[in-house]
């Protein structure tokens, strides 16, 4: 999805359900990346959103697992 300034009509696509879906996708991506990480490797996690659910909450869940 383009950034909102590039697609102002995208604001209408955002909903609590959309946030949950994106957070679940981020969780899957993070899990897959961790599985592929070689021992002693580094993992960087970044998203293109300021959404706490996709960022801080996903990292907290990952570190607690």
N, C-alpha and C positions, 0 to 999 in steps of 0.2 A: 504494500500500500504506500503510495507517495506521502511525503510529509504534508501536513494539513495546509501550509501556505500555498503549496503547489496544487492542492486539490481541496478547496474550501468545502465542497459538498461532502467530503469525507467525514466531517464532523457528525453528520447524521448516521454514519455507519457505526459509531462508537456506542457501546452499551455495556452494562455490567456483564452480560453474557459474552460479549466480544472480548472483554478484558480477561475473563476466566479462560476462554479458549486460547488467547495469546499466552497467558501465563502457563497453561498446560503444555503448549508447544515449546515454550522456553525451557520448561522442566525436561521435556523429552530431549531437546537439543543438548542441554547440559549433561544429562545422563549419558547420552551417546558419546559426547566428547570425552567424558571421564573414562568410559570403558576403553576408548581407543588410545588414551594417554599412556605413554610408556613409563615404566617405573622411574621415578626421579624427575619426570617431566613437569612442565609448568602449564597451567591452564588459565587463559584469560577469558573473562566473561563480560560481554558488553551487549547492550540492546540499543535500539534507536528510539526509545521511549523514556519518559520520566515517570512512568507508572511504577509505584512502589510494589505492586503485586508481581510484576514481571521482573523487577530488579532485586531490591533488598529482601523481599519475602522469598523469592526463589533461591537466592544465595543462602539465606538462613536455613531454609528447608534442606538444601543440599549439604550444608555443613553439619546439620543435626542428624543426617541419615548415615 
